Amino acid sequence: MSQTTEEMKTEKEVVRLKDNKKTKHEEVNLKGTFASVMLLGGFLIITWLAVFILFLVRNG
């Protein structure tokens, strides 16, 4: 069961590559999320303004 130095070296490289995969973070594209949040925020602001203007018209 003795291993040659070359086999030991390749095993160490495999372990090192696995460790790198664990620590490496992939970049995530969040452009769609940003657009969705902006649309939702715009909808909320427009709705709030419409209700506020309706309030002013009815009480004015």
Z-matrix of the N, CA and C atoms (Angstrom, degrees):
N
C 1 1.440
C 2 1.522 1 111.00
N 3 1.295 2 116.61 1 16.17
C 4 1.457 3 117.13 2 177.56
C 5 1.523 4 109.09 3 -77.76
N 6 1.310 5 114.47 4 142.46
C 7 1.453 6 120.22 5 -179.18
C 8 1.511 7 109.45 6 -106.39
N 9 1.301 8 114.64 7 147.45
C 10 1.456 9 117.79 8 175.50
C 11 1.520 10 108.54 9 -76.68
N 12 1.293 11 116.07 10 163.61
C 13 1.459 12 119.57 11 -178.94
C 14 1.525 13 111.15 12 -64.05
N 15 1.330 14 116.10 13 -30.89
C 16 1.467 15 118.92 14 179.53
C 17 1.532 16 110.43 15 -68.19
N 18 1.327 17 117.67 16 -41.37
C 19 1.457 18 120.78 17 178.19
C 20 1.522 19 110.70 18 -64.56
N 21 1.329 20 116.82 19 -39.67
C 22 1.459 21 120.22 20 178.80
C 23 1.529 22 110.23 21 -65.10
N 24 1.316 23 115.41 22 -39.61
C 25 1.462 24 120.09 23 -179.54
C 26 1.523 25 110.36 24 -63.55
N 27 1.332 26 118.10 25 -43.92
C 28 1.461 27 120.06 26 -178.99
C 29 1.522 28 110.80 27 -67.45
N 30 1.324 29 118.31 28 -35.40
C 31 1.461 30 120.80 29 176.92
C 32 1.526 31 110.37 30 -63.88
N 33 1.315 32 117.21 31 -41.91
C 34 1.461 33 120.73 32 178.08
C 35 1.526 34 110.92 33 -63.83
N 36 1.338 35 116.44 34 -38.16
C 37 1.466 36 119.71 35 178.49
C 38 1.524 37 110.82 36 -65.28
N 39 1.333 38 117.20 37 -39.42
C 40 1.468 39 120.76 38 178.85
C 41 1.517 40 109.62 39 -63.64
N 42 1.319 41 118.09 40 -43.95
C 43 1.459 42 121.40 41 179.23
C 44 1.522 43 110.18 42 -63.50
N 45 1.334 44 116.96 43 -41.76
C 46 1.462 45 120.90 44 179.53
C 47 1.520 46 110.60 45 -63.63
N 48 1.329 47 118.05 46 -41.90
C 49 1.457 48 121.19 47 179.17
C 50 1.520 49 111.07 48 -64.83
N 51 1.332 50 117.61 49 -38.42
C 52 1.460 51 120.55 50 177.78
C 53 1.523 52 110.29 51 -64.81
N 54 1.331 53 117.54 52 -40.51
C 55 1.456 54 120.99 53 178.35
C 56 1.525 55 111.07 54 -63.82
N 57 1.325 56 117.62 55 -39.23
C 58 1.461 57 121.17 56 179.03
C 59 1.522 58 111.16 57 -64.51
N 60 1.328 59 117.34 58 -36.23
C 61 1.459 60 120.38 59 179.23
C 62 1.517 61 110.64 60 -66.42
N 63 1.323 62 117.40 61 -33.63
C 64 1.459 63 120.75 62 -179.78
C 65 1.522 64 111.34 63 -69.93
N 66 1.316 65 116.92 64 -38.36
C 67 1.460 66 120.31 65 -175.10
C 68 1.528 67 112.61 66 -87.75
N 69 1.340 68 117.24 67 -18.32
C 70 1.465 69 119.58 68 -177.86
C 71 1.531 70 109.30 69 -78.44
N 72 1.318 71 116.63 70 128.83
C 73 1.451 72 122.00 71 178.64
C 74 1.515 73 108.61 72 -103.33
N 75 1.317 74 115.27 73 131.52
C 76 1.454 75 119.01 74 178.10
C 77 1.520 76 109.66 75 -84.37
N 78 1.306 77 115.71 76 142.91
C 79 1.463 78 120.71 77 177.75
C 80 1.524 79 108.28 78 -76.87
N 81 1.313 80 115.80 79 135.35
C 82 1.455 81 121.37 80 -178.49
C 83 1.525 82 108.53 81 -109.13
N 84 1.320 83 116.39 82 135.51
C 85 1.457 84 121.60 83 178.92
C 86 1.525 85 108.50 84 -82.20
N 87 1.333 86 117.05 85 115.01
C 88 1.457 87 122.04 86 -176.48
C 89 1.527 88 112.77 87 -110.43
N 90 1.318 89 117.11 88 18.35
C 91 1.460 90 119.69 89 -178.67
C 92 1.522 91 110.90 90 -63.81
N 93 1.316 92 118.25 91 -40.55
C 94 1.461 93 121.51 92 179.02
C 95 1.516 94 111.61 93 -65.16
N 96 1.317 95 116.49 94 -38.64
C 97 1.461 96 121.01 95 178.55
C 98 1.525 97 110.15 96 -65.17
N 99 1.308 98 116.73 97 -43.42
C 100 1.469 99 121.30 98 179.38
C 101 1.527 100 110.55 99 -61.43
N 102 1.329 101 116.26 100 -44.80
C 103 1.469 102 120.06 101 179.84
C 104 1.527 103 110.30 102 -63.04
N 105 1.319 104 117.51 103 -41.46
C 106 1.466 105 120.68 104 179.71
C 107 1.523 106 111.36 105 -63.69
N 108 1.311 107 117.12 106 -41.53
C 109 1.468 108 120.91 107 179.35
C 110 1.528 109 110.46 108 -65.99
N 111 1.331 110 117.22 109 -40.51
C 112 1.462 111 120.47 110 178.38
C 113 1.531 112 111.04 111 -64.82
N 114 1.317 113 117.29 112 -41.80
C 115 1.469 114 120.19 113 177.91
C 116 1.526 115 111.17 114 -64.10
N 117 1.308 116 116.59 115 -43.33
C 118 1.465 117 120.15 116 178.53
C 119 1.525 118 110.59 117 -63.55
N 120 1.324 119 117.73 118 -43.20
C 121 1.462 120 121.75 119 177.86
C 122 1.514 121 111.52 120 -62.68
N 123 1.326 122 116.93 121 -42.59
C 124 1.465 123 120.53 122 177.51
C 125 1.520 124 111.55 123 -62.44
N 126 1.316 125 116.93 124 -42.24
C 127 1.465 126 121.02 125 177.59
C 128 1.526 127 111.04 126 -60.96
N 129 1.326 128 117.07 127 -43.87
C 130 1.463 129 120.66 128 179.88
C 131 1.526 130 111.83 129 -64.23
N 132 1.313 131 117.24 130 -41.96
C 133 1.472 132 120.97 131 179.93
C 134 1.532 133 110.31 132 -65.75
N 135 1.329 134 117.40 133 -45.39
C 136 1.467 135 120.63 134 179.62
C 137 1.526 136 110.58 135 -62.99
N 138 1.327 137 117.02 136 -42.40
C 139 1.464 138 120.59 137 178.69
C 140 1.524 139 110.83 138 -62.90
N 141 1.331 140 116.35 139 -45.20
C 142 1.469 141 120.16 140 -179.45
C 143 1.533 142 110.02 141 -61.75
N 144 1.331 143 117.57 142 -44.61
C 145 1.469 144 121.04 143 179.16
C 146 1.527 145 111.58 144 -63.25
N 147 1.326 146 116.98 145 -39.84
C 148 1.468 147 120.01 146 179.35
C 149 1.527 148 110.72 147 -63.22
N 150 1.320 149 117.25 148 -43.65
C 151 1.466 150 120.89 149 179.15
C 152 1.529 151 110.15 150 -67.12
N 153 1.308 152 118.22 151 -39.22
C 154 1.462 153 122.00 152 179.49
C 155 1.532 154 110.80 153 -64.74
N 156 1.334 155 116.18 154 -44.20
C 157 1.475 156 119.80 155 178.37
C 158 1.528 157 109.54 156 -64.58
N 159 1.317 158 117.86 157 -39.93
C 160 1.471 159 121.33 158 176.85
C 161 1.536 160 109.87 159 -60.57
N 162 1.310 161 116.92 160 -41.48
C 163 1.466 162 121.82 161 177.38
C 164 1.527 163 110.96 162 -61.37
N 165 1.337 164 116.44 163 -45.87
C 166 1.463 165 120.19 164 -179.90
C 167 1.529 166 111.78 165 -64.25
N 168 1.316 167 117.91 166 -40.70
C 169 1.456 168 121.47 167 -178.82
C 170 1.524 169 110.68 168 -65.74
N 171 1.312 170 117.38 169 -41.81
C 172 1.461 171 120.36 170 -177.48
C 173 1.523 172 112.67 171 -74.13
N 174 1.322 173 118.08 172 -27.87
C 175 1.456 174 121.09 173 -178.24
C 176 1.534 175 112.09 174 -100.92
N 177 1.289 176 117.89 175 0.40
C 178 1.450 177 121.11 176 -174.80
C 179 1.434 178 114.63 177 -92.76
